[in-house]
Structure formats: C-alpha cells, structure tokens
Amino acid sequence: TGKTAAFGIPILQAVEISKKYTHALILSPTRELCMQIASDLVDYSKYKKGLNILAVYGGSSIDTQIRGLKRGAHIVVATPGRMLDLIRRK
C-alpha cells in the first residue's frame, strides 16, 4: 500500500552519499519487517549509486552487522533489541 515508500523515498532523497555516516535509523518491531523494509529501500534506491543500507536484527551475526556499521551505512533498519545490543557495545 506504499507505507514504506511514504517514509523511505524522502529519506533516500535526503541522504548525502559522499558523507559516510548514518543519516537515518528506522526501527522495526520484527525481523521479517526489518528485512522487508531494507529490501524495499534497496529497490527504491537502485539508481542512487554508492548508497549503503544495512539491516540489523537478532538471529544474524552481530560481528557482520558491526562491520557493516563501521563501513558507513547511510541508512540502518533495525529491530529494537539488536539496536540496544549494538548501543551497549558502543
């Protein structure tokens, strides 16, 4: 119904690709929705080269997710539990 596009497209337009920091954090209540939002944002941004979108959620390797954050994810889509875990780990 376009809910992800309604908030996702304005976020994608505001991202400055040359700056390698996180521009937006999207919290999602479930892992499945987190992955779906990240996938939709990747689809919407297919012509915006160099944009990094990272999904962080439980049940996946936190080390891989930390490396993705250190590489400079422009948009992070996360579940609350994993986001709190990452914040605690600094």
HUTA-V455203 format. One record per residue. RES is the residue in one letter. PSI is psi as a letter, one per 30 degrees, with the letter a starting at -180 (999 if undefined). BURIAL is # if it has 9 or more other C-alpha atoms within 8 Angstrom, else .. Layout:
# HUTA-V455203
res = (RES RES)
psi = (PSI PSI)
burial = (BURIAL BURIAL)
This chain:
# HUTA-V455203
res = (T G K T A A F G I P I L Q A V E I S K K Y T H A L I L S P T R E L C M Q I A S D L V D Y S K Y K K G L N I L A V Y G G S S I D T Q I R G L K R G A H I V V A T P G R M L D L I R R K)
psi = (g g e e e e f e e e e e f f k j e f j h l k f k k k k k f l e e e e e e e e e e e e e f g f g i k g k k k k k k l l f l j f e e e e e e e f f i k e k k k l l e e e e e e e e e f 999)
burial = (. . . # # . . # # . # # . . . . . . . # . # . . # . # # . . # . # # # . # # . # # # . . # . . . . . # . # # # # # # . . . . . . # # . # # . . # # # # # # # # # . # # . . # . . . .)
